[in-house]
Amino acid sequence: MSEDDDARTAVLNRLRRAQGQLAGVISMIEQGRECRDVVTQLAAVSRALDRAGFKIVATNLRECVNGDGGAKKMDETELEKLFLALA
């Protein structure tokens, strides 16, 4: 497996985990669970999504900076906006 395949697998696993956690949050709200429990799980979903986003950016940073692999080359301002979108 190449690094790209490994990275893609890692991102997909994180997103699937977040999907499962989000389903759990929805179920908790439907069941009328305590606010503290719901917010704790919602924070876990948020962290999982953030980590997936950071992994995508980190894995593809070279392509973004150099315009490798057919990607549009990004300047410093565009890269900053990309990182801040995850903040």
N, C-alpha and C positions, 0 to 999 in steps of 0.2 A: 504494500500500500504506500502511495506517495504521501508527502507531507500535506498536500492539498486535500487528499482523500481523508487523512487523519483529522485535519482541521474541520472539514465538512462534517464528518461523523461526530466530532466533539460538539460542534454548533447544533447539529440536529438533536443530539442527546439532551443538550441543555434546553432547547426549545420544547422538546417533548416533555421534559420534566416540568417546565414552566406551565405547559398546557395542562398537565395533570394537576399541578398545584392550583391553577386557576379554576379548574373544575371543582376541586375541593373547596375553594373559597365560595363559589356559587352555591354549592351544596350546604355549606355552613350557614350562609345567609338565609337560604330557604328553610333551614331547620331552626332558625332563630338563635343561633349560637351567640355566645358573649362577644362583645365588641373586641375585647383584648385578643381573643383567639383568632377572630377574623382578620384583624389588622396584622397580627404576627404572620399569618399565612400569606396575606397580601404583600407584605414586605419581602417574603421569601420569593414570591413570583417576580417581584420587581428586580430583586438581585439576580435571579436566574436570567431574566431578559437582558439586564445590563451586561452580565458576563458574556452572553451570546453575542451581543453587539460589539463588545470590546474584542472578542476573539475574531469576529469577522474583520474588523478594522485592522487589528494587529497582523492577521494572516495576509491581508491584501494590501498592506501599506506600501510595499515595494512597487506593486502594480500601480497604485494611486500616484506615487511620487514620480516614477519613471515613465508611466504610460505603457508599461509592459502588458503583454497578453491582450492587446487591443483595447485596454482601458484608456479612457481620456486622462491625460496628464493633469494633475491638480496642483495649483499653486498653494503657497502657505496659507492664504486666507481661506481657500476652499477646504484645506485640511483642518484648519482650526474650527470652521463651522461644522465639519463632520464630527470632530471629537466633542464639541460642545453640544451637539444634538443628543449625545449619550449622557451628558452631565445632568 
